[in-house]
Amino acid sequence: ALPIYREGNIWVATVSGLDRFRDFAVVSFNMNEGLSGSIVGAVLASGDGSVWLSTSNGLNRWHDGQVIIYGKELHATQPTTGGNKADERFAAHSLFQDHLARIWVSTFQGIGYLEHDRVVLLSRVPGGAVLSMAEEKPGDLWILNETIGLIHLLHGTQVEQISWATLGHQDHASTLISDPSNGGLWLGFFHGGIAYFSDGQVRASFTARDGLGEGHISYLGFDRERTLWVATDGGLSRLKNGRVATLSTKNGLPCDVVYWVMEDDADSFWLYTSCGLVRIARAELDAWTAALEQNGDAQPTIHVTVFDSSDGVRMLPNAQHYSPQVSKSGDGKLWFAGVDGVRVLDPKHLAFNKLPPPVSIEQLVVDRTIYETISNGKDPLRLPKLVRDLQIDYTALSLVAPEKIRFRYKLEGYDRDWQEAGNRRSAFYTNLRPGNYTFRVIACNNNGVWNESGAAMSLMIPPAFYQTYWFL
């Protein structure tokens, strides 16, 4: 039998050491689970419950825990140079599902869709660096080609190409999405800025001067209220009713670079950032928005939860820039792409550590002398006179993710308020005056559950003769 301890960890002793098993918030799938390639360029959840994955070695379909690989028969309506081997797989890039539930895929050879378990390439429609696809109206497909520009297909037939220079840009767009309310397309550009394109013209544009986050636009997405969210190198921007607001480190984000954002079914938003996967409750965003509407110059702060490597989030953002990078399946799970496979998050079933960690004070170091005998809580520990340097070492016991334990401490008689120590396990004081003090320390576990009782210790520093009341 394997021992299961108070926090749900399973510990296994082997000849190679001690192993710990626990639930991760994010699970990864790669070639060990049957994917045909290690690099997943895009991930698309379709209406039938399948999840489609584009890899460097074929198109994969994940369904009921099984992987089906497409691409062994690459068929084209027009022969390509050199032909195609019957058993040749291809590198799949961007993915899209149209109104007929057909799965579209971009390849180096061209653009096509899945039909009868084969990818049928359209004649004369260039492939290559296709970064994104969107359907403005049923049968009205737009393709974002990094080098060419926008390619417009009407019921599978190319009708026009629009260069980036025609749209007034020297750089190319990096992502696009159709507007569910007004029609038309929103474009996010490589060097920053977004534009609304409709009826062959750019009708509106927003840049950092309008409040948009600076730098590269990685993702565009609409939430259930049809508000546009923009992932940028300078934070997460929100566009509604022609007004832009940007959430950044000034408002509580752990870092500014945001790769994508997705709304889940549990009233939270998930952001994949350069420093981890961030969850923001919808109520936090609503409060942030309300504060900005009252005062446009305000900098309201929000509370976030960060999931990092200790939660199964491997910080290897996809070097590719195909889309979609994230997709929500019918069961509410979030699937997102990576250079080492695909990752899955179930917002409704997150492992949560409810147990506050026990806190203890380990030792005192007084002018380089170690005191391992701690006071019993009743009688203060008497220190030497004329203490110059005081170090108090403390700790908390939580083995789920010890690196995520956070501490606060306060020396009553000296500190006016609690001091935020982060994960530091020592407190330092210098040149304390004679008197009675009480040191208190509290800690939280990896999920932010605090032990409010913590640990306490009383100290007494006697005065030297010239510090006594009668001498003064």
N, C-alpha and C positions, 0 to 999 in steps of 0.2 A: 504494500500500500504506500502511496505517496503522501507525505505530510502536507496538509493545507493549513496555513497559519491565519492569524486574525484578520489580515488585510486581503485574503484571497490568493496570496502567492502560493505557488507549488515549488518546493525545493527538492532537487535531485542531487545526490552525492555520487560522483563518478570518479574513476581513477585519474581523470584529467582536471578535476576541481569540483566546485559547487555551482550548479546551474539553477537559475530562477526562471520560472514560467509565470506569466500573467497575461491578462487580457489587454490588448492594445486597442486604442480608439480607431486606428487606421491599419488596415490589412493590405498587404501587397501581393499581387499575382504576377508571375513572370514565366519564363520558359519552363521552369520546374512544374508549373501547373498546366503546361500544354500550349502556351502561346508560341507562335511561329517565329517571333523575333523579340529581341530584348528591348529594343527602343519602340515605345508606343507613341506615335505621332499625334493621334487624335482619338477621342472616345465619344461614341454616340449611343444613347439609349433610345431604342425604337419603341413604338407603341405595342408591339407583341411581346414585350418583356425581355427581348434580346438586348445585349450590349455589344456594339460593333467597335472593333479596335483596329486602327490602321497601324501596321508595323513595317519595319524595313524589309520584311520577308513574307508579305502577303496580307490579306484582309482576314481578320479573325472575327468570329461571332461567338459570344459567350451566352449560353442559354442553359438554365437549370444545372449550372456547374460544369457543363461540358463545353469544349472548345471545338468549333468547326472552322477549318481553314479554307479560304477561297483563293483562287488565283492559279490553280494548277492548269486550268484551261483559260488562257487569256485570249479572248476573241475580239476582233476589231471589224467594224463594218467596212473598213478600207485597209488593205495590207499596209503594214508599217515596214520601214526599211529594215531588211534583214530577216523579216518574219518573226514568228514566235514559236518557241518549242512548246509542245503540248504539256509538258510537265514543269514549265517555267513559272516560278512565282514572281511577283512584282512588288516593288516598294509602294505601299499605299500611303497617301498623304491626308488631305482634308476629307471630311465626311459630311453628308447632309441627307436628310429625309424629306422628300417632297410631299405634296398633298395627296399623291397616289400611294404613299407609303413606300415608294421606291428608295433604295439606298444608293446615293450618288457617291462616287469616290474619284479623287484626282490621283493621277500617277505621272511618272515622267513621260509616258507615252501619250497621255491625253486624259480627257474627261469621259467618264462613263457611269453606268448604273448597273446594279445587279439584276440579272434576269435569268431565270432557270439555272441558278447556281453558277452563273458565269458573269464576269464583268464585261459588258458590252461598251466598247469605246465609240464615241461619236466621231464621225469623219470631220476633218478640218477644224476641230476645236482643240486648240493647243493646251497641253498640260504643263509640265514643268513646275514652276514655283507658284502653285495655286494655294493661297493661304486661307481662303474662306469662301463659302457659298451661302446664298440666301435667296429665298423665293418671295418676291414682292407681292405677286398675286398668283393664283393657281396657274401653273404652266409658264410663269414669268420668272426665269432663273437668272440670277446675276452671279458671276464668278470673279473673284478678286485674284488677278494674276500679278505677281510682284513686279515683273518686268514689262508686261504689255499694258496693264491697266484693267479697266472693267470690261468684262465680256458678257454680252447680253444674249441669252438664249430664250427663244419663244417657242414653247412646245418642242424643245429639243433641237431647234434650228438656230444657228447663230445669226443674229440680225444686226449687231453693231459691236464695235470696239471703241472704248473711250480711254484715251491716254491720260496719264497723271498730269501731264502738262496742260491738257485741256481743262482739267479741274483746278488749275492754278497752283499745282504743287510740283516741287522738284523732287520730293521724296515720294515713296509709294505708301498706300494704305496698308495697314497690318491686319485689320479685321473689319468686318461689316456685319450689319444686322438689319432686318426689315423692321419698319415702324408699325406696330400692331394697331395703332389708332388712326394714323393719317396716311398710311402707305408710304412709299418712298424708302430710301435707305439711309442709314447712319454709317459713316465711315470714320474709323480711327486711324491716325497716321503715325508712321514710324518715328518721325521726329517730333511728334506732339500735335495736339489739336484734333478736333472732331468736326465733321461737316454733315449737313443734311442734304441729300441728293434726291431730287424728284423731277420728273418730266424733263430729263436731260440737262438739268442745271443744278448748281449748288444754291440752295435757298437760304441756308443759315450756316454759320460756323462759330466755333467757340475755341479759344486758346487760353493759355495761362493768364493773359491779361484780363480775361473774363472770370477768372477764379478757378479755371480747370487745373487739375494737377499737371505739373510740368513733366516733360519727357515723353518717352515711348508709350503709346497706347497699346495695351496688351489684350484688352477684352472689353466688349460692349454687351450689356444684358439688360432686359426689362424685368422688373419684379411683377407681382400679381396686381399691383396698382398701376402698372404701365409707366412707372418711373424709370428713366434711363440711368443706369449705373456704369461708370467708366473706370476701369482699372488702369492706373498710370504709374510711372516711376516716381511720381510725387504724391501719391496717396490715392484714396478712393473718392471719385467725384460723383456728384448727384445732379442730374439735370431734370428740372420740372418747371413747367410754365415759363420757360425761357430764362430761368435763374439757375446759376451754378453754385454749388457749395462743395468744398473738398475736405475730407476727413484725413488727417495726417498725424504725425507724432505730436503735433501741438495739441491734439485733442484726445490722445490716449492710445493711438496705434503704436505697437512696439517698433515698427519700422515703416518707411514710406513706400517702398517698392511693392506694388500689388500686381500679381499676375492674372488673377481672375476673381470673380465674386459670384456666389450662387445662393439663392434663397432656398431654404429647406421647407419641409412641411410642418415644422415645429416652431414657427415664428422666430427664426434666427437666420442671420446671414453669415456665410462662411467666406473668408478671404484667404487665398493662398498668397503668402508674402515671402519676402527674401529671408525672413527670420522665423517662419513657422506658419502653421495653419491657425487662423484666428476666427473665433466665433463671437459674433455680436448679436445680442438679443434685439428683436425688433423694437421693443420698448425703449432701448437705449438710443437707437437711431431716431425714433419718433421724438424723444426728448431733445436730442441734438438738433433736429430739424425745427422744432417749436422754438427753441432758444434763438436760432438764427433768424426765424421769421420775426421775432420780437426785436432783435437787435442784430443787424447784419454784420456788425463789427465784433460780435461776441466770439469767444473761443471756448465754447462749452466742452467739457471733458466727458468721455464715455468710459465705461468699464468693459473690458474684453477678457476673453479666456484664450490663452495661447497653448496650442498643442505642438510639441516639438519631437525630437528624436526619441525621447522617453515615452512618447505616446504612439510610436510607429510612423511618425512623419519623417521621411528621409528627405533632407533638404538638398535635392538634386533637381531643380526646376528644369523642365524640358528645354533643351537647346534648340529644338525645332520650334516653329511658330505656326503650325497648322491648327485648324480648328475643327470641332470644338475641343478645347482643352479639358472641359469639365462637363458632365451631363448628369441629370437626375433620372434614375430609373423609376418605374411605376411603383415600386415598394418604398420609395423615399430615400434610397441610398444614393450617395454622391460618388460618382466614378471620375477619377482624374488621371491624366496621362503623366508619364515620366520617362526618363531615359533608361530606367531599369525595370520597366513593367507598368502595370496599372495599379492604382491604389483605390481602395473602397472604404467609405465612411458611412456608418449607419447612425444618423443623428438621434434616432429614437432609442437606440440601445447602446449608449456610451457607458463604458466602465467608469464607475464613480466610487471613489474611496470616501466613505462616510465617517471613518474613524479618525478623531483628532489624535495627533501624535503625543505620546508622553514626553514631557520636557524635564530636563534635569540640568543642574549646575555642576560641572565637572571639577573645576579647581580654580584657585586664584593664584596669580603670579604677582607678588608684591616686591618691587625693586629687585627682580630676578630671583626671588625666593618663592618656591612653589608651596602653596598651602593646599593639601589634599583633603583636610578635614573641614567640611562645610558646616555651618551653623545648623542647629536642629530646628530652627524656626522660632524658638522661644528666646534663647539667649543669643545675643549678637556675638559675632566672631570679632574678637579684639585684635586689631592690627597694630603694628608698631607705630611709634610716633614719627612724625615728619615723613609721611608716605609721599613719594614723588610719582612713581609710575604704578598704576593698578591695572591689571588685565584680568578679566573674568571670562572663563571659558565655559560654554554651555552647549547643549546639543538636544536633539529630539529624535525619537525613534520611529521612523516610517520607512519601510523597505520597498514600497512600490516604486517610488522614484525619489531617492534621498536627495538628489541634486535639486529638486524643485521645492524642498522645504524652505519656508520663509520665516524670519524671526522679527520680533519687535521687543525692545527692552527699554527699561526706564530705571534710573537711579533716583529714588525718592529722596529729597533733600538736596538734589543737584539739578536733575533734568526737570524741565517744566512740562514736557509732554513725551509721548512714546517716540523712540528713535527707530526708524526703519533700517534694519540691518541687512535686508535681502537674505542671501544664504550664508552670510558670514557668521561664524560661530564663536566670536570673541568680541568683547566690549572693552574699550580702553578709556582710562581717565588719568589725568595728571594733576598733581599739586592740589589734592582735595584738602579742604580745611578740616580741622578737628570737628567731630560731631558724630551723630548717629545717622545711618543711611540704611535704606532697604532697596536691594536690587531685585527687580522683577523682570522675567522674560517669558514671552508667550511665543507659540509657533503654529503654523498651519501646514497641512499636508499638501500633496501634489494637486489636489482639487480645491484648495482654498478653504478647507474646513479648519477653523481655529480652535486650539486648546486655550480658552480664555483664562483658565486657572493658572496654567503654566507652572513656573517654579519661582521661589522667592528665597532671599537670604538677607539677614540683617548683619550690618557691619558697624563697628565702632572704632573711630580713630581718636585716640587720646591726645590731648595737647602736650606740647613741650612746655617747659616751665615758663618760658617767655610768651606762650600763647594762652596761659591761664587767665582767668578773670581777675584774680587778685593781683597778678603782675601788671596787667593792663591798667 
